[in-house]
């Protein structure tokens, strides 16, 4: 059954707790609305000034009537050039004003860039809020399906997940992780540390003597910082996975037996069982194969070689079966109180969860991780793909299965590959829990996720949406409003105080007269045209029946 394959991105105000309450406050908008806000912020920050010499008055007129800092700087520079031979003060007076205008222009240019940067300050993370939040479980109660059919549907789902995780791990867990697909999860990949020559992870002297163990340890993975589950730091959960692998013995655990293939044919098999070995070994082997189909020599290394041919360098395997065994161990930690579970197998960890003293949200997070862990253990990673899970199989070609030579540490390469797939699957499953399945496989049923947890998953790189920093937008709006209000009231406020206290009132009058409409009034009055009022107002006016035309006798204008 198909479900809508839509990424449900939340639009509105939210807090990105990985950045804190103040810096992490964000607004997510659709691409259209976000573009409108960006354009508005870019325009908003641009919203907007004695007796003296003729040079001084020209500079005042320019400052009074220039619409932009750039035009003011250019006109003042022109004035300085024309006055350069007349007065020695022209360059010094003009330079300070030009620098002031240029500084103003640069500062507002920086503000314009900053207004576009508020989306970057919030990051490219958004919240997912899907009505399909949840996961699929195998349905063992379906009476219309056989056990095989029920298992087959769930297995198909796990195989598809593993294939997707394998593709992601190879693109984003190697030396280069620059592909666009590497920026959909909160982190491109989950780092871990490797340790070679560690003690054998298994009991009973089962590991080969000449091959040490190999361990991969994630350290504590934070549900907020690494997995993107958007909770307060005090309600996050920390999770750790340690996988230890080694090449193990085969000869001591092999058993030959006969099996009837048909009425007249008996098949000779070799089975490997690492649970127990006795004369009455049952047929539930870890692995078995037909001995008649393989006549190669036995050996003890993971990938043995034998020179074959006089005129060419060709190698064959020393033996048909080699075993790489891995043990997964897990651990949870409550960062609020520092209590941790043991680092042990998954079934044992589950029993210790109640000892962590978790909040409701933390408990829901742990349960979602437990579902994810069950899908990302090494066994499931290998079981769903078989031999195709090995990197060595990528370079095998031809019907005779030829391949280039492999390095001595190929088994460590294989172990690392399996571990990276499990980490990619962890990332995949966490996001998949929040978005919900897009298809319900036959033999599975949908389980609704925890309501609170379903509201908290972050994701990156969703096209069509922009997130803005509330702090950045607030700074732009507050400072912009202060500049606008200051520009609107400074003339009238300064003029009011000068007029009231009779303090250098001639400067107020000069500033008023330098306004372009007042300059126009003076020109017409000089020409004897119009009866004017409002000599110091923002807009001077004439009588309604006055007609103006420069160059004409006022008495002849009709």
C-alpha positions as MATLAB code, in Angstrom:
seq = 'XXXXXXXXXXXXXXXXXXXXXXXXXXXXXXXXXXXXXXXXXXXXXXXXXXXXXXXXXXXXXXXXXXXXXXXXXXXXXXXXXXXXXXXXXXXXXXXXXXXXXXXXXXXXXXXXXXXXXXXXXXXXXXXXXXXXXXXXXXXXXXXXXXXXXXXXXXXXXXXXXXXXXXXXXXXXXXXXXXXXXXXXXXXXXXXXXXXXXXXXXXXXXXXXXXXXXXXXXXXXXXXXXXXXXXXXXXXXXXXXXXXXXXXXXXXXXXXXXXXXXXXXXXXXXXXXXXXXXXXXXXXXXXXXXXXXXXXXXXXXXXXXXXXXXXXXXXXXXXXXXXXXXXXXXXXXXXXXXXXXXXXXXXXXXXXXXXXXXXXXXXXXXXXXXXXXXXXXXXXXXXXXXXXXXXXXXXXXXXXXXXXXXXXXXXXXXXXXXXXXXXXXXXXXXXXXXXXXXXXXXXXXXXXXXXXXXXXXXXXXXXXXXXXXXXXXXXXXXXXXXXXXXXXXXXXXXXXXXXXXXXXXXXXXXXXXXXXXXXXXXXXXXXXXXXXXXXXXXXXXXXXXXXXXXXXXXXXXXX';
ca = [
       0.000    0.000    0.000;
       1.413    3.368   -1.004;
       1.451    6.465    1.202;
       2.016   10.067    0.064;
       5.736   10.631   -0.569;
       5.718   14.223    0.675;
       8.231   15.902    2.959;
       6.049   17.709    5.488;
       8.098   20.763    6.394;
       6.853   22.896    9.266;
       6.530   26.609    8.481;
       6.477   29.159   11.282;
       8.434   29.958   14.414;
      10.570   27.299   16.121;
      13.728   26.981   18.203;
      16.757   25.064   16.981;
      17.948   23.826   20.360;
      21.387   22.871   19.068;
      22.041   26.642   18.781;
      20.332   27.696   22.007;
      17.117   29.565   22.740;
      18.252   33.001   21.503;
      20.520   32.269   18.538;
      18.489   29.178   17.625;
      15.166   31.020   17.309;
      14.132   30.689   13.664;
      11.273   31.264   11.269;
      10.810   28.839    8.383;
       8.919   30.118    5.348;
       8.138   28.796    1.906;
      10.543   29.796   -0.860;
       8.118   32.463   -2.147;
       7.445   34.063    1.235;
      11.097   33.742    2.226;
      12.199   35.538   -0.937;
       9.749   38.352   -0.206;
      11.128   38.723    3.337;
      14.720   38.741    2.047;
      13.846   41.444   -0.500;
      12.059   43.496    2.155;
      15.030   43.332    4.520;
      17.372   44.300    1.693;
      15.276   47.384    0.918;
      14.380   48.247    4.521;
      17.902   49.044    5.661;
      18.238   51.771    2.948;
      15.390   53.967    4.326;
      17.216   57.607    5.432;
      21.386   66.027    7.383;
      26.335   79.868   10.670;
      27.122   81.734    8.239;
      29.762   80.281    5.891;
      31.503   80.591    2.552;
      29.890   79.822   -0.773;
      31.714   76.455   -0.699;
      30.201   75.722    2.703;
      26.690   76.564    1.507;
      27.074   74.462   -1.625;
      28.152   71.519    0.506;
      25.144   72.068    2.782;
      22.768   72.131   -0.187;
      24.250   68.857   -1.466;
      23.974   67.176    1.944;
      20.436   68.530    2.387;
      19.118   67.299   -0.947;
      21.095   64.152   -1.906;
      19.032   60.996   -1.953;
      21.988   58.613   -1.615;
      25.399   58.689    0.021;
      27.021   57.854   -3.310;
      25.539   60.844   -5.116;
      26.488   63.122   -2.203;
      30.113   61.922   -2.268;
      30.342   62.452   -6.033;
      28.827   65.957   -5.999;
      30.977   67.080   -3.035;
      34.073   65.798   -4.861;
      33.022   67.824   -7.946;
      32.597   70.961   -5.832;
      36.045   70.463   -4.298;
      37.600   70.121   -7.763;
      36.109   73.391   -9.005;
      37.109   75.291   -5.831;
      40.637   73.835   -5.637;
      42.362   76.972   -7.031;
      40.209   79.455   -5.162;
      40.552   78.309   -1.555;
      43.056   76.082    0.205;
      40.335   74.771    2.521;
      38.246   73.166   -0.250;
      40.079   69.850   -0.309;
      40.209   69.418    3.471;
      36.566   70.408    3.970;
      35.367   68.197    1.163;
      37.556   65.207    2.030;
      35.961   64.805    5.445;
      32.474   64.966    3.942;
      33.371   62.559    1.129;
      34.799   60.069    3.649;
      31.657   60.432    5.753;
      29.438   59.778    2.744;
      31.535   56.828    1.568;
      31.561   55.367    5.094;
      27.793   55.697    5.185;
      27.538   53.949    1.838;
      29.869   51.109    2.943;
      28.067   50.596    6.246;
      24.694   50.374    4.565;
      26.164   48.063    1.957;
      27.356   45.782    4.743;
      23.890   45.992    6.264;
      22.457   44.920    2.917;
      24.726   41.879    2.839;
      23.841   41.104    6.462;
      20.139   41.228    5.625;
      20.729   38.456    3.080;
      22.800   36.499    5.606;
      19.990   36.032    8.111;
      18.969   32.855    6.286;
      22.508   31.473    6.653;
      22.572   32.414   10.329;
      19.573   30.150   10.866;
      21.209   27.386    8.826;
      19.472   25.280    6.212;
      17.696   23.120    8.762;
      13.923   22.749    8.901;
      11.509   20.728   11.005;
       9.550   17.736    9.690;
       6.004   17.275   10.897;
       4.366   14.433    9.027;
       0.985   12.822    9.752;
       2.599    9.527    8.707;
       5.233    9.662   11.469;
       5.916    6.108   12.619;
       7.334    2.799   11.415;
       6.433   -0.629   10.024;
       6.446   -3.878   11.964;
       6.050   -7.482   10.750;
       2.439   -8.647   10.934;
       2.411  -12.152   12.387;
      -1.350  -12.152   12.908;
      -2.366  -12.128    9.250;
      -4.371  -15.309    8.708;
      -4.416  -14.793    4.947;
      -0.606  -14.914    4.706;
       1.750  -17.798    5.230;
       4.698  -17.336    7.576;
       6.989  -17.120    4.560;
       4.864  -14.383    2.914;
       4.752  -12.338    6.108;
       8.514  -12.605    6.578;
       9.199  -11.958    2.884;
       7.516   -8.541    2.983;
       9.476   -7.387    6.016;
      12.707   -8.791    4.557;
      12.108   -6.919    1.290;
      11.677   -3.704    3.279;
      14.928   -4.283    5.176;
      16.769   -5.118    1.953;
      15.645   -1.865    0.341;
      16.728    0.072    3.416;
      20.132   -1.604    3.331;
      20.571   -0.863   -0.367;
      19.749    2.808    0.200;
      22.082    2.967    3.210;
      24.874    1.291    1.227;
      24.581    3.860   -1.551;
      24.623    6.694    0.978;
      27.588    5.304    2.928;
      29.690    4.919   -0.205;
      28.926    8.502   -1.239;
      29.218   10.178    2.155;
      31.407    8.014    4.397;
      34.514    7.879    2.235;
      37.298   10.389    1.838;
      34.959   12.687   -0.041;
      31.466   13.557    1.137;
      30.642   16.486   -1.129;
      27.687   14.987   -2.999;
      24.334   16.732   -2.705;
      22.842   13.628   -1.079;
      25.299   14.053    1.819;
      23.501   17.170    3.046;
      20.019   15.825    3.682;
      20.658   14.516    7.200;
      21.568   16.738   10.206;
      25.187   15.554    9.818;
      26.724   14.198    6.572;
      28.077   11.187    8.455;
      28.648    9.817   11.930;
      32.356    9.606   12.836;
      33.974    6.774   14.755;
      37.432    5.586   15.762;
      39.183    2.372   14.706;
      41.502    0.233   16.815;
      43.554   -2.641   15.443;
      45.057   -5.638   17.269;
      42.473   -5.571   20.049;
      41.762   -8.779   22.003;
      39.530  -11.396   20.405;
      35.889  -10.375   21.011;
      34.803  -14.017   21.352;
      35.398  -16.698   23.961;
      36.929  -20.103   23.465;
      40.077  -19.257   21.526;
      38.000  -19.040   18.358;
      39.955  -16.222   16.699;
      42.948  -16.956   14.476;
      46.251  -16.621   16.281;
      47.962  -14.459   13.666;
      45.094  -11.985   13.205;
      44.185   -9.510   15.950;
      40.753   -8.069   16.509;
      39.522   -4.884   14.871;
      37.236   -2.497   16.773;
      35.068    0.410   15.637;
      33.683    2.749   18.310;
      31.314    5.672   17.658;
      31.746    7.197   21.080;
      28.628    8.915   22.410;
      26.271    9.944   19.595;
      24.103   12.866   20.724;
      20.458   12.711   19.627;
      20.312   16.525   19.365;
      23.651   17.446   17.820;
      24.213   14.422   15.570;
      20.812   12.873   14.870;
      18.848   16.137   14.757;
      16.126   15.276   17.281;
      15.269   18.816   18.348;
      15.060   18.749   22.128;
      16.663   20.750   24.895;
      20.149   19.512   25.729;
      18.843   18.254   29.073;
      16.326   16.029   27.263;
      18.715   14.590   24.685;
      19.895   10.972   24.673;
      23.394    9.731   23.962;
      23.917    6.438   22.167;
      27.053    4.432   21.522;
      27.826    1.484   19.283;
      30.985   -0.620   19.377;
      31.564   -3.364   16.819;
      34.501   -5.768   17.218;
      35.437   -8.061   14.348;
      38.008  -10.787   13.757;
      38.784  -13.590   11.347;
      37.908  -16.810   13.156;
      38.921  -20.446   12.778;
      37.062  -22.751   10.417;
      38.697  -26.176   10.443;
      37.814  -26.963   14.052;
      34.172  -26.058   13.473;
      33.584  -27.909   10.198;
      31.624  -31.153    9.953;
      31.238  -33.408    6.899;
      28.018  -35.345    6.439;
      25.921  -36.952    3.716;
      22.542  -35.766    2.563;
      20.189  -37.562    0.170;
      19.789  -35.355   -2.866;
      17.616  -37.810   -4.833;
      16.732  -41.499   -4.782;
      20.009  -42.497   -6.433;
      22.229  -39.601   -5.411;
      23.829  -38.786   -2.099;
      25.211  -35.286   -1.596;
      28.345  -34.795    0.512;
      28.160  -31.540    2.481;
      30.395  -29.574    4.790;
      28.682  -27.587    7.516;
      30.050  -24.983    9.921;
      28.508  -24.560   13.334;
      29.868  -22.137   15.914;
      27.377  -22.998   18.625;
      28.338  -26.603   19.322;
      30.165  -29.460   17.596;
      29.446  -33.134   18.329;
      29.054  -36.490   16.582;
      25.304  -35.956   16.419;
      25.482  -32.459   14.919;
      22.039  -31.269   13.723;
      21.539  -29.705   10.322;
      21.012  -26.124   11.549;
      24.486  -24.995   10.493;
      25.731  -21.448   10.451;
      26.771  -22.185    6.868;
      27.033  -25.259    4.663;
      28.136  -26.063    1.101;
      28.462  -28.961   -1.320;
      31.947  -30.449   -1.042;
      31.682  -32.088   -4.499;
      31.574  -28.639   -6.105;
      34.874  -27.508   -4.608;
      38.267  -29.239   -4.667;
      40.527  -26.402   -3.545;
      43.008  -26.660   -0.698;
      42.149  -25.594    2.819;
      43.737  -22.633    4.552;
      43.501  -20.306    7.494;
      43.603  -16.755    6.141;
      40.529  -14.793    5.160;
      41.462  -14.581    1.471;
      44.208  -17.040    0.630;
      46.082  -17.255   -2.650;
      47.824  -19.920   -4.712;
      49.930  -19.234   -7.801;
      48.433  -20.912  -10.857;
      50.009  -20.871  -14.317;
      53.537  -20.497  -15.702;
      53.133  -17.527  -18.012;
      50.629  -15.400  -16.132;
      50.119  -14.149  -12.618;
      46.840  -15.706  -11.619;
      45.682  -16.624   -8.139;
      42.889  -18.784   -6.761;
      41.442  -18.992   -3.259;
      43.097  -21.338   -0.784;
      39.725  -22.470    0.512;
      36.062  -22.074   -0.209;
      34.885  -20.701    3.116;
      36.456  -18.136    5.434;
      34.689  -16.503    8.326;
      34.712  -12.902    9.491;
      32.758  -12.611   12.727;
      31.590   -9.369   14.349;
      30.058   -8.627   17.736;
      27.892   -5.533   18.255;
      27.629   -3.849   21.632;
      25.434   -0.902   22.555;
      25.083    1.690   25.274;
      22.679    4.491   26.244;
      23.474    7.483   28.440;
      21.266   10.135   30.028;
      23.297   13.386   29.748;
      21.053   15.094   32.295;
      22.220   12.888   35.172;
      25.225   11.048   33.694;
      23.707    7.576   34.227;
      24.679    5.004   31.566;
      23.731    1.456   30.741;
      26.360   -1.215   30.361;
      28.152   -1.539   27.033;
      26.724   -4.893   26.055;
      24.495   -6.786   23.630;
      21.234   -5.223   22.557;
      18.896   -7.525   24.481;
      20.738   -6.781   27.735;
      20.770   -3.008   27.112;
      16.979   -2.963   26.698;
      16.586   -4.357   30.217;
      18.661   -1.519   31.708;
      16.759    1.391   30.120;
      14.560    2.007   33.157;
      17.648    2.637   35.286;
      18.453    5.809   33.314;
      15.615    7.845   34.907;
      14.417    9.223   31.606;
      11.809   11.874   30.890;
       8.874   11.003   28.656;
      10.586   12.537   25.611;
      13.872   10.781   26.354;
      12.070    7.451   26.695;
      10.344    7.973   23.330;
      13.738    8.793   21.795;
      15.259    5.603   23.209;
      12.368    3.504   21.882;
      12.802    4.964   18.390;
      16.542    4.251   18.595;
      15.844    0.670   19.705;
      13.723    0.133   16.604;
      16.541    1.592   14.520;
      19.207   -0.515   16.235;
      17.329   -3.703   15.430;
      17.431   -2.749   11.770;
      21.083   -1.684   11.688;
      22.910   -4.485   13.504;
      25.655   -6.159   11.501;
      23.672   -9.375   11.053;
      20.774   -7.590    9.325;
      23.182   -5.591    7.155;
      24.803   -8.785    5.876;
      21.732  -11.023    5.861;
      19.739   -8.765    3.552;
      22.450   -8.625    0.849;
      24.593  -11.714    1.318;
      27.873  -11.741   -0.614;
      26.946   -8.462   -2.292;
      27.585   -6.701    0.996;
      31.337   -7.279    0.511;
      33.418   -4.596   -1.179;
      35.541   -7.311   -2.771;
      32.520   -8.426   -4.812;
      32.460   -5.026   -6.539;
      35.598   -5.781   -8.527;
      34.770   -9.376   -9.502;
      34.071   -9.762  -13.218;
      33.477  -12.477  -15.804;
      31.909  -15.898  -15.503;
      35.128  -17.187  -13.965;
      34.907  -14.502  -11.261;
      38.268  -12.845  -11.826;
      39.272   -9.790   -9.827;
      42.392   -7.698   -9.196;
      44.491   -8.480   -6.160;
      43.224   -7.536   -2.726;
      45.206   -5.954    0.124;
      46.164   -7.930    3.216;
      43.755   -5.906    5.350;
      40.760   -6.580    3.092;
      38.862   -8.066    6.027;
      39.216   -4.762    7.905;
      37.979   -2.910    4.815;
      34.944   -5.209    4.761;
      34.305   -4.655    8.474;
      34.548   -0.888    8.024;
      32.128   -1.041    5.107;
      29.563   -2.952    7.141;
      29.916   -0.512   10.013;
      29.506    2.548    7.778;
      26.357    1.026    6.272;
      24.951    0.520    9.767;
      25.688    4.162   10.605;
      24.050    5.355    7.381;
      21.089    3.156    8.195;
      20.847    4.735   11.637;
      20.661    8.187   10.043;
      18.187    6.936    7.464;
      15.907    5.316   10.026;
      15.809    8.337   12.334;
      14.591   10.545    9.485;
      12.346    7.733    8.232;
      10.639    7.556   11.629;
       9.666   11.246   11.383;
       8.593   11.250    7.740;
       6.891    7.866    7.975;
       6.933    5.081    5.390;
       5.945    5.807    1.802;
       4.864    2.226    1.225;
       3.370   -0.444    3.500;
       4.855   -3.787    2.487;
       2.758   -6.924    2.389;
       3.027   -8.658    5.728;
       3.734   -5.461    7.696;
       1.580   -2.992    9.583;
       1.995    0.688   10.398;
       2.642    1.832   13.976;
       2.074    5.499   14.809;
       5.081    7.239   16.343;
       5.220    9.189   19.594;
       3.321   12.463   19.101;
       5.878   14.688   20.833;
       8.885   13.047   19.185;
       7.213   13.297   15.771;
       7.272   17.112   16.059;
      11.009   17.368   16.667;
      13.002   15.955   13.765;
      15.298   18.318   11.880;
      16.391   17.807    8.289;
      18.633   19.783    5.964;
      18.567   20.818    2.349;
      14.810   20.676    1.656;
      14.203   22.712   -1.482;
      11.376   25.224   -1.481;
      11.884   26.501    2.082;
      14.031   29.105    3.853;
      14.781   29.479    7.557;
      15.512   32.924    8.989;
      17.270   33.815   12.214;
      14.786   35.621   14.455;
      17.724   37.382   16.134;
      19.108   38.603   12.799;
      15.716   39.784   11.535;
      15.036   41.525   14.850;
      18.377   43.370   14.783;
      17.742   44.593   11.230;
      14.188   45.729   11.995;
      15.037   47.411   15.321;
      18.112   49.255   14.042;
      16.350   50.145   10.809;
      13.375   51.558   12.689;
      15.715   53.588   14.910;
      17.466   55.039   11.850;
      14.164   55.863   10.151;
      12.642   57.459   13.243;
      15.843   59.421   13.865;
      15.893   60.681   10.262;
      12.225   61.708   10.486;
      12.412   63.632   13.760;
      15.986   64.974   13.965;
      15.334   68.057   11.809;
      12.201   69.127   13.644;
      13.576   68.193   17.075;
      16.844   70.123   16.704;
      14.991   73.025   15.151;
      12.476   73.083   17.999;
      15.173   73.269   20.681;
      17.138   75.927   18.823;
      14.040   78.049   18.342;
      12.858   77.582   21.928;
      16.231   78.320   23.541;
      17.407   80.792   20.881;
      20.540   78.708   20.405;
      22.241   79.302   17.058;
      18.833   79.740   15.432;
      20.498   81.030   12.257;
      21.698   77.456   11.595;
      18.110   76.177   11.786;
      17.012   78.839    9.309;
      19.937   78.098    6.986;
      19.177   74.360    7.049;
      15.526   75.025    6.215;
      16.398   77.374    3.365;
      18.836   74.877    1.838;
      15.971   72.443    1.148;
      15.264   72.161   -2.581;
      11.681   73.500   -2.422;
      12.854   76.530   -0.450;
      15.639   77.157   -2.987;
      12.982   77.040   -5.698;
      10.880   79.546   -3.703;
      13.837   81.928   -3.432;
      14.403   81.788   -7.196;
      10.781   82.649   -7.979;
      10.671   85.369   -5.329;
      13.850   86.883   -6.816;
      12.078   86.908  -10.165;
       9.118   88.641   -8.520;
       6.762   85.769   -9.174;
       4.232   84.537   -6.616;
       3.185   85.557   -3.167;
       4.872   82.991   -0.920;
       4.254   81.796    2.588;
       6.009   79.126    4.744;
       9.551   80.395    4.310;
      10.903   77.853    6.826;
       8.352   75.080    6.364;
       8.940   71.796    4.612;
       6.668   72.930    1.725;
       6.404   76.664    0.856;
       3.146   77.699   -0.860;
       1.687   80.470   -3.056;
      -1.831   81.777   -3.485;
      -4.093   79.521   -5.499;
      -4.320   82.040   -8.400;
      -0.546   82.593   -8.711;
       1.048   81.418  -11.990;
       4.822   81.004  -12.286;
       7.133   81.026  -15.316;
      10.772   82.063  -15.141;
      11.976   84.532  -17.774;
       8.581   86.226  -18.130;
       7.239   89.470  -16.715;
       5.018   88.426  -13.785;
       2.326   90.856  -14.964;
       2.131   89.129  -18.376;
       1.743   85.511  -17.113;
      -1.751   84.162  -17.793;
];
